[in-house]
Amino acid sequence: MPLNKVKKATSCVIEQLPDIKLLNALGLREGVTVRVVTSQPFGGPIVVQLGKRSIAVARGVAEQIEVKEVL
């Protein structure tokens, strides 16, 4: 499922990322668990928590990040 479809306060594991080097520099890598903090309205970014950091991911990029929900 794409990251932009994950509901707020849900944890998920990243399965596939687009080839964008900045994501890797921010710590977003395959196999990493993130938690969706919020999805901003009007096409705004998806904010995820990675450890103690919050990272805003553009909605267009979030559509390309495939994740698996952690139960």
N, CA, C and O atoms as CSV, one atom per row, in Angstrom:
chain,resi,resn,atom,element,x,y,z
A,1,MET,N,N,0.843,-1.159,0.000
A,1,MET,CA,C,0.000,0.000,0.000
A,1,MET,C,C,0.900,1.237,0.000
A,1,MET,O,O,1.943,1.235,0.655
A,2,PRO,N,N,0.519,2.284,-0.717
A,2,PRO,CA,C,1.332,3.507,-0.728
A,2,PRO,C,C,1.249,4.233,0.617
A,2,PRO,O,O,0.227,4.164,1.300
A,3,LEU,N,N,2.304,4.916,0.985
A,3,LEU,CA,C,2.388,5.623,2.263
A,3,LEU,C,C,1.272,6.645,2.420
A,3,LEU,O,O,0.785,6.850,3.532
A,4,ASN,N,N,0.856,7.285,1.344
A,4,ASN,CA,C,-0.174,8.314,1.452
A,4,ASN,C,C,-1.554,7.746,1.786
A,4,ASN,O,O,-2.468,8.518,2.075
A,5,LYS,N,N,-1.733,6.436,1.755
A,5,LYS,CA,C,-3.014,5.796,2.079
A,5,LYS,C,C,-3.062,5.291,3.524
A,5,LYS,O,O,-4.105,4.814,3.971
A,6,VAL,N,N,-1.960,5.387,4.252
A,6,VAL,CA,C,-1.890,4.895,5.627
A,6,VAL,C,C,-2.582,5.889,6.554
A,6,VAL,O,O,-2.404,7.099,6.421
A,7,LYS,N,N,-3.374,5.370,7.495
A,7,LYS,CA,C,-4.103,6.224,8.425
A,7,LYS,C,C,-3.186,6.775,9.514
A,7,LYS,O,O,-2.134,6.208,9.812
A,8,LYS,N,N,-3.607,7.880,10.091
A,8,LYS,CA,C,-2.874,8.552,11.163
A,8,LYS,C,C,-2.635,7.598,12.334
A,8,LYS,O,O,-3.492,6.774,12.654
A,9,ALA,N,N,-1.469,7.715,12.971
A,9,ALA,CA,C,-1.058,6.937,14.149
A,9,ALA,C,C,-0.831,5.459,13.835
A,9,ALA,O,O,-0.827,4.629,14.744
A,10,THR,N,N,-0.644,5.124,12.567
A,10,THR,CA,C,-0.380,3.746,12.161
A,10,THR,C,C,1.104,3.570,11.882
A,10,THR,O,O,1.724,4.397,11.212
A,11,SER,N,N,1.668,2.481,12.404
A,11,SER,CA,C,3.070,2.158,12.128
A,11,SER,C,C,3.136,1.245,10.920
A,11,SER,O,O,2.262,0.403,10.711
A,12,CYS,N,N,4.183,1.421,10.125
A,12,CYS,CA,C,4.357,0.594,8.942
A,12,CYS,C,C,5.846,0.450,8.617
A,12,CYS,O,O,6.673,1.265,9.024
A,13,VAL,N,N,6.155,-0.606,7.877
A,13,VAL,CA,C,7.524,-0.891,7.454
A,13,VAL,C,C,7.648,-0.516,5.985
A,13,VAL,O,O,6.797,-0.876,5.171
A,14,ILE,N,N,8.702,0.204,5.651
A,14,ILE,CA,C,8.935,0.605,4.262
A,14,ILE,C,C,9.404,-0.610,3.470
A,14,ILE,O,O,10.374,-1.267,3.847
A,15,GLU,N,N,8.713,-0.904,2.377
A,15,GLU,CA,C,9.064,-2.043,1.528
A,15,GLU,C,C,9.778,-1.623,0.251
A,15,GLU,O,O,10.655,-2.338,-0.234
A,16,GLN,N,N,9.408,-0.465,-0.298
A,16,GLN,CA,C,10.001,-0.015,-1.554
A,16,GLN,C,C,9.982,1.500,-1.611
A,16,GLN,O,O,8.991,2.133,-1.247
A,17,LEU,N,N,11.090,2.081,-2.075
A,17,LEU,CA,C,11.234,3.535,-2.182
A,17,LEU,C,C,11.557,3.931,-3.613
A,17,LEU,O,O,12.165,3.158,-4.352
A,18,PRO,N,N,11.151,5.142,-4.008
A,18,PRO,CA,C,11.605,5.645,-5.310
A,18,PRO,C,C,13.092,5.987,-5.215
A,18,PRO,O,O,13.630,6.124,-4.116
A,19,ASP,N,N,13.740,6.121,-6.338
A,19,ASP,CA,C,15.177,6.409,-6.365
A,19,ASP,C,C,15.424,7.897,-6.142
A,19,ASP,O,O,15.773,8.632,-7.065
A,20,ILE,N,N,15.232,8.325,-4.887
A,20,ILE,CA,C,15.455,9.721,-4.499
A,20,ILE,C,C,16.471,9.708,-3.363
A,20,ILE,O,O,16.172,9.237,-2.266
A,21,LYS,N,N,17.660,10.220,-3.619
A,21,LYS,CA,C,18.755,10.146,-2.647
A,21,LYS,C,C,18.450,10.858,-1.338
A,21,LYS,O,O,18.942,10.450,-0.286
A,22,LEU,N,N,17.649,11.915,-1.385
A,22,LEU,CA,C,17.321,12.656,-0.170
A,22,LEU,C,C,16.593,11.776,0.845
A,22,LEU,O,O,16.792,11.932,2.049
A,23,LEU,N,N,15.757,10.860,0.376
A,23,LEU,CA,C,15.047,9.970,1.293
A,23,LEU,C,C,16.028,9.139,2.102
A,23,LEU,O,O,15.858,8.973,3.310
A,24,ASN,N,N,17.044,8.619,1.446
A,24,ASN,CA,C,18.073,7.839,2.118
A,24,ASN,C,C,18.823,8.704,3.131
A,24,ASN,O,O,19.117,8.249,4.237
A,25,ALA,N,N,19.131,9.938,2.762
A,25,ALA,CA,C,19.837,10.846,3.660
A,25,ALA,C,C,18.998,11.180,4.890
A,25,ALA,O,O,19.546,11.431,5.963
A,26,LEU,N,N,17.676,11.184,4.744
A,26,LEU,CA,C,16.785,11.458,5.868
A,26,LEU,C,C,16.569,10.237,6.761
A,26,LEU,O,O,15.965,10.344,7.828
A,27,GLY,N,N,17.059,9.086,6.326
A,27,GLY,CA,C,16.913,7.864,7.111
A,27,GLY,C,C,15.784,6.969,6.666
A,27,GLY,O,O,15.538,5.932,7.280
A,28,LEU,N,N,15.088,7.352,5.601
A,28,LEU,CA,C,14.013,6.516,5.073
A,28,LEU,C,C,14.625,5.471,4.153
A,28,LEU,O,O,15.086,5.783,3.055
A,29,ARG,N,N,14.620,4.233,4.616
A,29,ARG,CA,C,15.215,3.124,3.869
A,29,ARG,C,C,14.281,1.927,3.925
A,29,ARG,O,O,13.401,1.858,4.783
A,30,GLU,N,N,14.471,0.996,3.020
A,30,GLU,CA,C,13.672,-0.230,3.035
A,30,GLU,C,C,13.932,-0.983,4.330
A,30,GLU,O,O,15.075,-1.099,4.772
A,31,GLY,N,N,12.857,-1.495,4.938
A,31,GLY,CA,C,12.963,-2.241,6.185
A,31,GLY,C,C,12.831,-1.394,7.446
A,31,GLY,O,O,12.758,-1.939,8.548
A,32,VAL,N,N,12.798,-0.075,7.301
A,32,VAL,CA,C,12.683,0.831,8.441
A,32,VAL,C,C,11.206,0.998,8.809
A,32,VAL,O,O,10.347,1.093,7.932
A,33,THR,N,N,10.920,1.033,10.116
A,33,THR,CA,C,9.556,1.248,10.592
A,33,THR,C,C,9.336,2.734,10.859
A,33,THR,O,O,10.140,3.379,11.532
A,34,VAL,N,N,8.249,3.263,10.329
A,34,VAL,CA,C,7.862,4.662,10.549
A,34,VAL,C,C,6.417,4.682,11.050
A,34,VAL,O,O,5.671,3.720,10.868
A,35,ARG,N,N,6.041,5.781,11.675
A,35,ARG,CA,C,4.664,5.968,12.136
A,35,ARG,C,C,4.121,7.231,11.495
A,35,ARG,O,O,4.766,8.278,11.528
A,36,VAL,N,N,2.940,7.133,10.916
A,36,VAL,CA,C,2.319,8.301,10.287
A,36,VAL,C,C,1.782,9.203,11.393
A,36,VAL,O,O,0.944,8.784,12.191
A,37,VAL,N,N,2.266,10.439,11.436
A,37,VAL,CA,C,1.839,11.406,12.441
A,37,VAL,C,C,0.603,12.144,11.951
A,37,VAL,O,O,-0.385,12.262,12.676
A,38,THR,N,N,0.658,12.633,10.735
A,38,THR,CA,C,-0.473,13.364,10.175
A,38,THR,C,C,-0.375,13.425,8.660
A,38,THR,O,O,0.698,13.273,8.077
A,39,SER,N,N,-1.507,13.647,8.050
A,39,SER,CA,C,-1.589,13.859,6.613
A,39,SER,C,C,-2.196,15.241,6.429
A,39,SER,O,O,-3.374,15.451,6.720
A,40,GLN,N,N,-1.402,16.172,5.952
A,40,GLN,CA,C,-1.853,17.560,5.826
A,40,GLN,C,C,-2.907,17.677,4.729
A,40,GLN,O,O,-2.820,16.992,3.710
A,41,PRO,N,N,-3.900,18.540,4.932
A,41,PRO,CA,C,-4.972,18.688,3.943
A,41,PRO,C,C,-4.526,19.440,2.687
A,41,PRO,O,O,-3.438,20.014,2.633
A,42,PHE,N,N,-5.387,19.416,1.698
A,42,PHE,CA,C,-5.201,20.156,0.442
A,42,PHE,C,C,-3.929,19.758,-0.295
A,42,PHE,O,O,-3.247,20.612,-0.862
A,43,GLY,N,N,-3.606,18.476,-0.292
A,43,GLY,CA,C,-2.440,18.002,-1.035
A,43,GLY,C,C,-1.118,18.271,-0.344
A,43,GLY,O,O,-0.062,18.189,-0.970
A,44,GLY,N,N,-1.165,18.591,0.942
A,44,GLY,CA,C,0.057,18.865,1.704
A,44,GLY,C,C,0.828,17.592,1.991
A,44,GLY,O,O,0.422,16.508,1.572
A,45,PRO,N,N,1.941,17.716,2.705
A,45,PRO,CA,C,2.805,16.564,2.950
A,45,PRO,C,C,2.245,15.565,3.960
A,45,PRO,O,O,1.321,15.866,4.716
A,46,ILE,N,N,2.824,14.383,3.948
A,46,ILE,CA,C,2.569,13.349,4.940
A,46,ILE,C,C,3.711,13.460,5.947
A,46,ILE,O,O,4.878,13.434,5.558
A,47,VAL,N,N,3.392,13.581,7.225
A,47,VAL,CA,C,4.427,13.685,8.249
A,47,VAL,C,C,4.562,12.333,8.929
A,47,VAL,O,O,3.589,11.792,9.455
A,48,VAL,N,N,5.783,11.787,8.915
A,48,VAL,CA,C,6.053,10.504,9.554
A,48,VAL,C,C,7.077,10.690,10.665
A,48,VAL,O,O,7.904,11.601,10.624
A,49,GLN,N,N,7.005,9.812,11.652
A,49,GLN,CA,C,7.971,9.836,12.736
A,49,GLN,C,C,8.924,8.676,12.542
A,49,GLN,O,O,8.513,7.530,12.356
A,50,LEU,N,N,10.202,8.998,12.590
A,50,LEU,CA,C,11.265,8.009,12.442
A,50,LEU,C,C,12.160,8.179,13.659
A,50,LEU,O,O,12.961,9.111,13.724
A,51,GLY,N,N,12.022,7.277,14.620
A,51,GLY,CA,C,12.727,7.458,15.876
A,51,GLY,C,C,12.145,8.670,16.587
A,51,GLY,O,O,10.940,8.730,16.830
A,52,LYS,N,N,12.988,9.626,16.919
A,52,LYS,CA,C,12.523,10.851,17.585
A,52,LYS,C,C,12.316,11.999,16.602
A,52,LYS,O,O,11.919,13.093,17.001
A,53,ARG,N,N,12.583,11.753,15.315
A,53,ARG,CA,C,12.471,12.806,14.301
A,53,ARG,C,C,11.148,12.726,13.564
A,53,ARG,O,O,10.606,11.645,13.336
A,54,SER,N,N,10.640,13.891,13.196
A,54,SER,CA,C,9.468,13.974,12.321
A,54,SER,C,C,9.949,14.441,10.958
A,54,SER,O,O,10.715,15.398,10.849
A,55,ILE,N,N,9.490,13.756,9.923
A,55,ILE,CA,C,9.920,14.056,8.560
A,55,ILE,C,C,8.674,14.281,7.703
A,55,ILE,O,O,7.764,13.452,7.690
A,56,ALA,N,N,8.638,15.402,6.992
A,56,ALA,CA,C,7.541,15.695,6.078
A,56,ALA,C,C,7.921,15.176,4.685
A,56,ALA,O,O,8.980,15.505,4.151
A,57,VAL,N,N,7.042,14.366,4.121
A,57,VAL,CA,C,7.268,13.780,2.796
A,57,VAL,C,C,6.188,14.321,1.865
A,57,VAL,O,O,4.998,14.227,2.166
A,58,ALA,N,N,6.598,14.881,0.750
A,58,ALA,CA,C,5.634,15.407,-0.223
A,58,ALA,C,C,4.648,14.312,-0.627
A,58,ALA,O,O,5.019,13.146,-0.763
A,59,ARG,N,N,3.412,14.698,-0.813
A,59,ARG,CA,C,2.371,13.720,-1.139
A,59,ARG,C,C,2.701,12.929,-2.410
A,59,ARG,O,O,2.449,11.726,-2.472
A,60,GLY,N,N,3.255,13.589,-3.405
A,60,GLY,CA,C,3.635,12.897,-4.642
A,60,GLY,C,C,4.703,11.845,-4.417
A,60,GLY,O,O,4.687,10.793,-5.057
A,61,VAL,N,N,5.626,12.118,-3.517
A,61,VAL,CA,C,6.665,11.141,-3.178
A,61,VAL,C,C,6.065,10.031,-2.322
A,61,VAL,O,O,6.385,8.858,-2.513
A,62,ALA,N,N,5.195,10.395,-1.381
A,62,ALA,CA,C,4.553,9.404,-0.509
A,62,ALA,C,C,3.752,8.387,-1.321
A,62,ALA,O,O,3.640,7.227,-0.926
A,63,GLU,N,N,3.200,8.813,-2.442
A,63,GLU,CA,C,2.458,7.893,-3.322
A,63,GLU,C,C,3.360,6.820,-3.900
A,63,GLU,O,O,2.887,5.745,-4.269
A,64,GLN,N,N,4.663,7.099,-3.986
A,64,GLN,CA,C,5.622,6.163,-4.576
A,64,GLN,C,C,6.302,5.266,-3.538
A,64,GLN,O,O,7.025,4.340,-3.905
A,65,ILE,N,N,6.079,5.528,-2.259
A,65,ILE,CA,C,6.686,4.728,-1.193
A,65,ILE,C,C,5.716,3.620,-0.805
A,65,ILE,O,O,4.615,3.891,-0.324
A,66,GLU,N,N,6.119,2.388,-1.012
A,66,GLU,CA,C,5.289,1.234,-0.682
A,66,GLU,C,C,5.603,0.774,0.741
A,66,GLU,O,O,6.770,0.605,1.096
A,67,VAL,N,N,4.568,0.572,1.554
A,67,VAL,CA,C,4.741,0.179,2.938
A,67,VAL,C,C,3.831,-1.000,3.280
A,67,VAL,O,O,2.886,-1.322,2.559
A,68,LYS,N,N,4.157,-1.629,4.411
A,68,LYS,CA,C,3.330,-2.725,4.929
A,68,LYS,C,C,2.980,-2.358,6.356
A,68,LYS,O,O,3.864,-2.060,7.159
A,69,GLU,N,N,1.701,-2.377,6.677
A,69,GLU,CA,C,1.225,-2.006,7.996
A,69,GLU,C,C,1.712,-3.011,9.041
A,69,GLU,O,O,1.685,-4.220,8.812
A,70,VAL,N,N,2.159,-2.496,10.193
A,70,VAL,CA,C,2.603,-3.326,11.300
A,70,VAL,C,C,1.432,-3.484,12.261
A,70,VAL,O,O,0.831,-2.498,12.686
A,71,LEU,N,N,1.119,-4.707,12.595
A,71,LEU,CA,C,-0.026,-4.954,13.490
A,71,LEU,C,C,0.383,-5.041,14.917
A,71,LEU,O,O,-0.460,-5.244,15.791
